[in-house]
Amino acid sequence: MIEGYKQVWIKVSTYKKLKELSEKHGKKLSKIIDELVSGVGESTTFDENTIRKIVREEISNAFKDLEPMLYNTVKKAISELKEKKKPIEVMREAFLGLREPLTLKKLPIQISKGNIFIETEEKPNIDVSQFKAEVVVETNEKGEIIGYSIVPSIGFEDISLEEWFDKYGAELFKVLSDKLKV
């Protein structure tokens, strides 16, 4: 069989890696490719240890990209554990939109920015007007009742969500937990 050369198209990133290996080991690109394809070469350039090293480097590079995101997530979780926030503080943060919506485990309640959603088909038997709030019926696409939202009725008053929660929120949650206990 006649030996010769053929032109092959490869990704630029693959070419750069081959070029680095070529320079590192002082071999021509064609020799590096021959060793890769055959799996056997005159040197141990691509032995098991080298392959493991390359894999470790690639994984390390991938983690470098994820590191800032992971660091921030872990840092936030640790700070919350250190603070040992009271449940009402966590509910307040969810109600003010300072954290993701919060679902209470023992009650059918989800708290999100400016909204307390109660997952029930029956309207809660609670007079929320004493908390400057109102109950709004929530339906699905078919018009079926899926629950009720309790929202502050602060309208044109000069009161923020934060002030409303501080004044009425904690007491409203006490009433809700008493009425909705399972």
C-alpha positions in Angstrom: 0.0 0.0 0.0 1.3 3.4 -0.9 1.8 5.7 2.1 0.7 9.3 1.6 -1.1 12.2 3.2 -4.7 13.4 3.1 -6.2 16.6 4.2 -8.6 16.3 7.2 -10.9 19.0 8.6 -11.0 19.3 12.4 -12.3 21.8 14.9 -10.0 24.7 15.7 -10.1 23.7 19.4 -8.9 20.2 18.5 -6.2 21.6 16.3 -4.9 23.8 19.2 -4.8 20.8 21.5 -2.9 18.8 19.0 -0.5 21.7 18.3 0.2 22.0 22.1 0.9 18.3 22.3 3.1 18.5 19.3 5.2 21.4 20.7 5.3 19.8 24.2 6.7 16.5 22.9 8.7 17.9 20.0 6.8 15.8 17.4 5.1 16.6 14.2 1.3 16.8 14.2 1.1 13.8 11.9 3.1 11.7 14.4 0.9 12.8 17.3 -2.2 11.9 15.3 -0.7 8.5 14.3 0.0 7.7 18.0 -3.5 8.8 18.9 -5.1 6.6 16.3 -2.9 3.5 16.9 -2.9 3.8 20.6 0.7 2.7 20.5 3.7 4.9 19.9 7.4 5.1 20.3 6.9 7.0 23.5 4.4 6.9 26.4 2.9 10.2 25.4 -0.7 8.8 25.4 -0.4 6.2 28.1 -3.2 5.8 30.7 -1.6 8.4 33.1 -1.5 11.0 30.3 -5.1 10.4 29.4 -6.1 10.6 33.1 -4.2 13.9 33.3 -6.0 15.4 30.3 -9.4 14.3 31.7 -8.5 15.8 35.1 -7.5 19.1 33.4 -10.7 19.2 31.4 -12.9 18.6 34.5 -10.9 21.2 36.4 -11.5 23.7 33.7 -15.2 23.0 33.7 -15.4 23.5 37.5 -13.5 26.8 37.2 -16.5 28.0 35.1 -19.0 26.8 37.7 -17.0 27.8 40.8 -18.4 31.4 41.1 -22.0 30.2 40.9 -21.4 27.3 43.3 -19.5 29.6 45.7 -22.3 32.1 45.8 -25.0 29.5 46.4 -23.1 27.8 49.1 -22.2 31.1 50.7 -25.8 32.1 50.8 -26.9 28.8 52.3 -24.2 29.0 55.0 -25.0 32.6 55.9 -28.7 31.6 56.3 -27.7 28.7 58.5 -25.5 30.9 60.6 -28.2 33.5 61.0 -30.7 30.9 62.1 -33.6 33.0 60.8 -36.9 32.7 62.5 -39.7 31.2 60.2 -41.5 34.6 60.1 -38.3 36.3 58.8 -38.1 33.7 56.0 -41.8 34.3 55.2 -41.2 38.0 55.2 -38.3 37.7 52.7 -40.5 35.6 50.4 -43.4 38.0 50.7 -41.1 41.0 49.9 -39.6 39.1 46.9 -36.2 38.9 48.5 -36.0 35.2 48.0 -37.7 32.5 45.9 -41.4 31.8 46.6 -41.8 29.7 49.8 -44.2 26.7 50.2 -45.0 25.9 53.8 -44.7 22.2 54.4 -47.5 21.7 57.0 -50.0 24.2 55.4 -51.3 24.5 51.9 -49.7 27.9 51.6 -47.3 29.4 49.1 -45.8 32.8 49.8 -44.5 35.0 46.9 -44.0 38.7 46.4 -47.1 40.5 47.7 -49.1 37.3 47.7 -50.2 34.5 50.1 -51.7 31.7 48.0 -53.8 29.1 49.8 -54.4 25.9 47.8 -58.0 25.0 48.7 -61.3 24.8 46.9 -63.1 26.3 49.9 -62.8 30.0 50.6 -60.9 30.5 53.9 -63.3 31.5 56.7 -61.2 34.4 57.8 -62.0 38.1 58.0 -58.9 39.5 56.3 -60.2 43.1 56.3 -58.8 43.6 59.8 -55.3 43.0 58.2 -56.0 45.5 55.4 -56.1 42.6 52.9 -58.5 41.0 50.5 -59.2 37.5 49.3 -59.0 36.9 45.5 -60.3 33.7 43.8 -57.7 31.9 41.7 -58.8 29.7 38.8 -57.1 27.5 36.2 -57.6 27.6 32.5 -60.9 25.7 32.7 -62.3 28.2 35.3 -62.1 25.8 38.1 -61.1 27.2 41.5 -57.6 26.1 42.5 -57.2 28.3 45.5 -57.4 31.8 47.0 -54.8 34.5 47.3 -54.7 36.9 50.1 -53.2 40.2 49.0 -52.7 43.5 50.8 -55.3 46.2 49.9 -52.9 49.1 50.2 -54.0 50.6 47.0 -53.6 54.4 47.2 -52.5 54.4 50.8 -49.0 55.5 51.7 -47.8 52.1 52.9 -45.3 49.8 51.3 -45.4 45.9 51.2 -42.7 45.9 53.9 -44.6 48.2 56.2 -47.8 46.2 55.6 -46.0 42.9 56.4 -44.4 44.3 59.5 -47.8 45.7 60.7 -50.2 42.8 59.7 -48.2 39.9 58.2 -47.1 38.0 61.3 -50.5 38.2 62.9 -52.2 37.1 59.6 -49.9 34.0 59.5 -50.8 33.1 63.0 -54.5 33.3 62.2 -54.0 31.3 59.0 -52.0 28.6 60.7 -54.6 28.2 63.4 -57.5 28.0 60.8 -55.7 25.8 58.3 -54.0 23.2 60.6 -54.3 19.8 59.1 
